[in-house]
Amino acid sequence: MPVLVTRLERFNAGHRLFRPELSDEQNLRVFGKCSNPSGHGHNYVLEVSVEGHIDPETGYLFDLKTLSGLINERIINDVDHANLNVDVEWMKGLNPTAEVMASTFWDRLEPHLPEGMLYRVKVQETDKNWAERLRELK
């Protein structure tokens, strides 16, 4: 029977939600105060879930220390205390919404995990707002 395990990591980062082809007024209409040219920040919570079968020798589905190391190496080390619009090379040109971050983080993790194991990447921006990318159902 498959099981799901999740690792939670935290990071702090700033961003501005905007589209460069729009005027400041248009961005304000679309993104509200999140389009402020000086930006704003969040204390993010990142959850990464993997799914599979328990290894009978270890009792693990996947070693969570290894998963934590991968999350930190591929994501946290670059985004923590960064301006997501300008400081993170692999996010340049992206509008760093929680949805875009969840999808981009997925793309950074998936190639480094056993095939089909990544199940969910959740980026929580506030207590009330988050986005998740889930594995496509087969």
N, C-alpha and C positions, 0 to 999 in steps of 0.2 A: 504494500500500500504506500503510495507517495506521501511525503510530508513536505511541509513548507517551513523554512527557517528564514529569519530576517535579522539583518544587522542595521543598527541605527548609528548614524554619525551626524555631527553638527558642524556648521560653518557659518561665519558671518561674512556678508558681502554687500556691496552697494551696486546699484544699477539705475538706469533710466529706461523706461519703456517709451519707445518712439520709433517712428519710421522716418529716415532722413529725407525722403522725397516729399514729406508733408511739412507744412508750415507749423510754427509753434502753436498757433491757434487750432489748426486741424488736429495736431497731436493731443492737445488738451481735451478736445471733444472726444477723441477715441480712447485715450488712456487716462484721462483725468489727472489728478495731482501726481500720479506716477510718472508723468512725462516732464516733470520739472527739470529744466536743463542742468541744475546742480545735482540732480540725482537724489537718491535716498537709499537706506539700507535695511537689511533684515537679518534676523538670527534664524537661519534655515535649519530644518531637520531633514536629513536624507535617510530614507529607508530603502534597503536593497534586499529583495527576497529571492531565494533560490528554491527550486522544487526538485525532488527526486526521491530516491530510495535510500534508506539508511544502510550504511556499510556495516555488515555484521561484525567485522573485526574492530572497528573504532567506536561504533555507536553514533557516528556523525553522518549527516547527509553531506556536509561540507564543513571543513574547519573554519569557524567564524573568525579566528585570528587571521587566517589566510585571506578571508573575504574582506576583513577590515583593512589589511595591508593593501589589497588591490584597490579598494575604494579610495584610500588615502593617496596612493601612488597615481592613480588615473584621474582623480577628480579633486579631492580636498586640498592637496598640496598646491594646486593651481588656483582654486577659487577662494580659499579662506582669506579674509581681509583684503580682497581684491575688488576693483571696479570691473564688473563683468563685461561692460561694454568695451573697455579699452585694455585691461591688463591680462586677459586670458586669451592667448593666441587662438586656440581652437574654438572660441566663441565669437571672435570678431566677425562682424557683419550679421550676427543673429540678434534678434530682439529678445532679451533674456527674460521672457515670461516663465512662470513655473512650468508651463506646458512644454516650452522649447527646452528648458533645462532638463526636465525628466527624459525627454526624447534624446537629447544630446548625451546625457550621462549614460543612458542605456547603450548608445552606440560606442561609448568609450569602454564600457565594461564587458559587453557581450563577447567580443572576440577572445577574451582572456579567461573565460569560464568554459567548462565542458558544454558541448553543444546541447541546446535545448534546456539548460539548467536555469538560466535567468528567467524569473517569473514576473517580477514587478520592481519598478523604480518609482519611488514616491518622493516628491520634493514639496515639503511643507514650508510655506512662506510666512504664514501667521497661524494663530490658533484656529482661524476660520477658513483659511484658503490653502489649498494644495492641489497638485496635479499628479497623476499617475500614468505611467506607461506600463501596459500589461503585455505579456506574451500573447501572441495570436493563438486562438484556440484552433486545434487541428480538427 
